[in-house]
Amino acid sequence: MTPARPSRGLSTAVEATLVLPAVVIILSLMVAGFRVWQTRTDLHQVAGAAARAGSLARSASSAEQQIRQVVQANRSACPHPQISSELSGFTIPAGQPASITVTLTCHIPLGDLIVPGLPGHRTITVTASAPLDTYRERRR
């Protein structure tokens, strides 16, 4: 005869009660990390494209318009980014090197994740610069 195996009783229920919340928190942290990484990556790409589009314009007002168009066309990662552009390079006379800078700020919601202590949102700011053509005419 083989000896009878001891009954586990409620031990599986206790194990599940202790392990399941930890698994949910770990998965939520992974989702939060992915959201931050994906948004930061997308914002870097959009800021670079916006700076490049602005640098191809002939005037500061046209550059501002081009920057806004590029950002509005690429709002998948951040639906309402704050746009800041530094266009003083257009005031520098042709023949001297100049550049423009675009800064995008986005608030990523994290409050819908079930993680104690995680803030309700995370703010990400990215900056990209692009050189203006040194010998091209510039208008203010």
N, C-alpha and C positions, 0 to 999 in steps of 0.2 A: 504494500500500500504506500502511496505517496502522501507526504504530509499535506494537509490543507493549507492553501495560501491564505495569509491574513487578509481580512477585508480592509479596503482603503477607506471606506465610509465617506465622510464629507471632505476628505483631503483634496480631491480634484476641484470641488467647488471653491474651497479656500484658495487654492493655487490660482484658479482663474480670477478670483476676486482681487488677488494681489498683483497678478501679472498683466491683466488686460488694461488697467489704467496706465501702466508704464508703457505699454506698447502704443496706446493711443497718443500719449504725450510725445513719445519719440517720433511717431509718424507726423504729428502736427509740427514739431520742430523741423523736420525735414521739409515739409511743405513751406514753412516760413522761410527757411534758408533758400529754397528754390525761387520763391517769389522775389526775394531781395536780389539774388544773383541774376535772375532773368530780367528784372526791371533795370538793374544797373547796366547790364550788357546792352539792352535795347536802347537805353538813354545815351550811352556812349556812341552807339552807331548813329542815332538821330542827331545828336549834337555835332558830330563830325560832318555829317551830310549837310546840316544846316549852315555850319561855318563855311564849308566849301561853296555852297550855293550863294551865300552872302558875299564871299570873296570874289565871285565872278561878276557881281553887279558893278555898275559904273558910279553909283552914288550911295550915300549912306541911307537915304530913304528907300531906295530900291533894294538895298541889301536887307534892310529891316523887313520889308515885304517878302522877299525871298525866304528869309529865315523863318518867318511865321508860316508861310505856305508849306515848307518842308516839315515843320513840326506838326502842323495840323494834319498833314497827309499820313503821318506815322504816329498816331496816338494809340496804338494797340496796347503798349505796355503801361502807359500812363494817360488816362483820359483827359486830365486837366493839368498839364505841366505849367510851371511858372517859367517864363522865358526872360532872360536878361542878356542883352548883347552890348558889347563894348565896340563901338564903331569909330573910335577916334583916329584910326588908321587912315580914314578917308580925308582927314585934314592935313596929313603929311604930304608935301609936294611929291609929284612923280619924280622918279630917279632915286628916291630914298626908300629903303625897305620898310614895310608896314604890314600889320596884320589885324585881323578882327578876332574877337573872342565871343563865343556863345556859351551861356551857362543855363542849364536846365535843372529845375528842382521838382521833385515828385514826392508825394506822400503815398506810401504803400499801406493799405489797410491790413492789419494783422489781428484785429480784435475778434474776428469770426473764428479764429483757431482756438482750440481748447487747451491752452497752455497757461498755467498759473504763473504770474509774474511777467508775462510777455506784454510789451506795450501795445496800445491800441493801433498805433501806426509807426512807421519808420520813414524818416525823411532822407532822400538820396539826392545829392547834388553832383552833377558832372559838368565838366568844362572842356571845351574843344576850341582850338585856334586854327586859323588858316591864313596863310600869307596872301597879301594883295600883290598883284603883278607890279613889279617895281617900276616898269617903264610905261604903264598904261595910265591914261588920263583919269584923274579922280575928281569927282564933284562932291561938294559938301551937301 
